[in-house]
Amino acid sequence: MKNLIPHTLRSLLVLAVLGAVTTLRAEGDEKKVPAAVLKKYDTNNDGVLDEKEKAVAEADKAKKKADTEAKRLEKYDANKDGKIDQKELEAEKADRAAKKADAEKRKAEKEKKKAESTN
């Protein structure tokens, strides 16, 4: 069973690299590359991403996606089968809902303190 996770991650990485929808500028495409992306990947500082620079950016994007999925599997894949089943998905959703509720509570407390300090 443990061999499924590395295989799954490799598959995800390959799929992400091959099928990733990118915001990077393609030949003839007039989409503007975000400044942060350009700053990080435009190694020759010519103001555009060439094919090699795009490939590096795409590989980083795919690795980040695979790492995120690996962390998700590590946390929620209770039966360690390399995928998230319905029960595990419900646990993930409950966890996210609890985190959202906690964040909203903290925000409300912060706003209350701010309002009290201005009075």
One Martini backbone bead per residue (centre of mass of N, CA, C, O) as a GRO file, in nm:
protein
  119
    1MET     BB    1   0.055   0.064  -0.019
    2LYS     BB    2   0.297   0.268  -0.001
    3ASN     BB    3   0.353   0.268  -0.319
    4LEU     BB    4   0.107   0.447  -0.408
    5ILE     BB    5   0.196   0.730  -0.334
    6PRO     BB    6   0.439   0.776  -0.519
    7HIS     BB    7   0.285   0.706  -0.776
    8THR     BB    8   0.072   0.927  -0.747
    9LEU     BB    9   0.270   1.165  -0.747
   10ARG     BB   10   0.393   1.112  -1.022
   11SER     BB   11   0.131   1.133  -1.177
   12LEU     BB   12   0.061   1.420  -1.094
   13LEU     BB   13   0.314   1.554  -1.205
   14VAL     BB   14   0.278   1.474  -1.499
   15LEU     BB   15  -0.003   1.597  -1.538
   16ALA     BB   16   0.071   1.885  -1.459
   17VAL     BB   17   0.283   1.933  -1.678
   18LEU     BB   18   0.106   1.851  -1.929
   19GLY     BB   19  -0.192   2.004  -1.821
   20ALA     BB   20  -0.128   2.283  -1.750
   21VAL     BB   21  -0.263   2.580  -1.672
   22THR     BB   22  -0.146   2.893  -1.780
   23THR     BB   23  -0.028   3.240  -1.715
   24LEU     BB   24   0.177   3.228  -1.912
   25ARG     BB   25   0.342   3.329  -2.181
   26ALA     BB   26   0.276   3.276  -2.503
   27GLU     BB   27   0.305   3.254  -2.815
   28GLY     BB   28   0.109   3.533  -2.907
   29ASP     BB   29   0.038   3.601  -2.620
   30GLU     BB   30  -0.104   3.883  -2.425
   31LYS     BB   31  -0.048   3.793  -2.155
   32LYS     BB   32   0.034   3.896  -1.846
   33VAL     BB   33   0.300   3.874  -1.648
   34PRO     BB   34   0.359   3.853  -1.345
   35ALA     BB   35   0.597   4.013  -1.169
   36ALA     BB   36   0.678   3.780  -0.978
   37VAL     BB   37   0.731   3.575  -1.201
   38LEU     BB   38   0.938   3.733  -1.359
   39LYS     BB   39   1.142   3.776  -1.131
   40LYS     BB   40   1.191   3.463  -1.079
   41TYR     BB   41   1.221   3.348  -1.407
   42ASP     BB   42   1.386   3.592  -1.545
   43THR     BB   43   1.714   3.529  -1.590
   44ASN     BB   44   1.778   3.740  -1.847
   45ASN     BB   45   1.616   4.013  -1.823
   46ASP     BB   46   1.393   4.063  -2.090
   47GLY     BB   47   1.067   4.054  -1.993
   48VAL     BB   48   1.054   3.745  -2.073
   49LEU     BB   49   0.949   3.412  -2.127
   50ASP     BB   50   1.102   3.153  -2.208
   51GLU     BB   51   1.093   2.819  -2.244
   52LYS     BB   52   1.280   2.755  -2.005
   53GLU     BB   53   1.140   2.938  -1.795
   54LYS     BB   54   0.861   2.808  -1.821
   55ALA     BB   55   0.946   2.523  -1.737
   56VAL     BB   56   1.032   2.598  -1.452
   57ALA     BB   57   0.763   2.715  -1.361
   58GLU     BB   58   0.594   2.458  -1.416
   59ALA     BB   59   0.753   2.269  -1.230
   60ASP     BB   60   0.696   2.427  -0.971
   61LYS     BB   61   0.389   2.408  -0.989
   62ALA     BB   62   0.374   2.097  -0.988
   63LYS     BB   63   0.521   2.051  -0.721
   64LYS     BB   64   0.325   2.207  -0.543
   65LYS     BB   65   0.080   2.034  -0.609
   66ALA     BB   66   0.200   1.762  -0.513
   67ASP     BB   67   0.262   1.852  -0.223
   68THR     BB   68  -0.029   1.921  -0.147
   69GLU     BB   69  -0.143   1.637  -0.198
   70ALA     BB   70   0.042   1.488   0.000
   71LYS     BB   71  -0.057   1.635   0.253
   72ARG     BB   72  -0.350   1.555   0.223
   73LEU     BB   73  -0.306   1.250   0.236
   74GLU     BB   74  -0.160   1.243   0.508
   75LYS     BB   75  -0.408   1.367   0.668
   76TYR     BB   76  -0.685   1.208   0.521
   77ASP     BB   77  -0.567   0.913   0.453
   78ALA     BB   78  -0.654   0.674   0.664
   79ASN     BB   79  -0.615   0.398   0.470
   80LYS     BB   80  -0.372   0.433   0.265
   81ASP     BB   81  -0.474   0.431  -0.072
   82GLY     BB   82  -0.416   0.722  -0.232
   83LYS     BB   83  -0.711   0.828  -0.148
   84ILE     BB   84  -1.017   1.009  -0.133
   85ASP     BB   85  -1.286   0.940   0.032
   86GLN     BB   86  -1.586   1.022   0.153
   87LYS     BB   87  -1.510   1.017   0.454
   88GLU     BB   88  -1.249   1.186   0.420
   89LEU     BB   89  -1.385   1.431   0.292
   90GLU     BB   90  -1.564   1.499   0.535
   91ALA     BB   91  -1.327   1.552   0.728
   92GLU     BB   92  -1.207   1.783   0.563
   93LYS     BB   93  -1.455   1.968   0.567
   94ALA     BB   94  -1.476   1.991   0.876
   95ASP     BB   95  -1.198   2.117   0.915
   96ARG     BB   96  -1.248   2.370   0.741
   97ALA     BB   97  -1.495   2.473   0.899
   98ALA     BB   98  -1.347   2.508   1.169
   99LYS     BB   99  -1.134   2.708   1.066
  100LYS     BB  100  -1.335   2.922   0.972
  101ALA     BB  101  -1.473   2.969   1.244
  102ASP     BB  102  -1.216   3.058   1.393
  103ALA     BB  103  -1.151   3.301   1.211
  104GLU     BB  104  -1.419   3.452   1.260
  105LYS     BB  105  -1.386   3.477   1.565
  106ARG     BB  106  -1.120   3.637   1.565
  107LYS     BB  107  -1.229   3.873   1.399
  108ALA     BB  108  -1.454   3.958   1.593
  109GLU     BB  109  -1.268   4.010   1.835
  110LYS     BB  110  -1.095   4.226   1.700
  111GLU     BB  111  -1.328   4.424   1.635
  112LYS     BB  112  -1.420   4.459   1.926
  113LYS     BB  113  -1.156   4.576   2.038
  114LYS     BB  114  -1.144   4.814   1.846
  115ALA     BB  115  -1.413   4.943   1.931
  116GLU     BB  116  -1.335   4.974   2.236
  117SER     BB  117  -1.076   5.158   2.187
  118THR     BB  118  -1.246   5.402   2.045
  119ASN     BB  119  -1.435   5.462   2.317
   0.00000   0.00000   0.00000
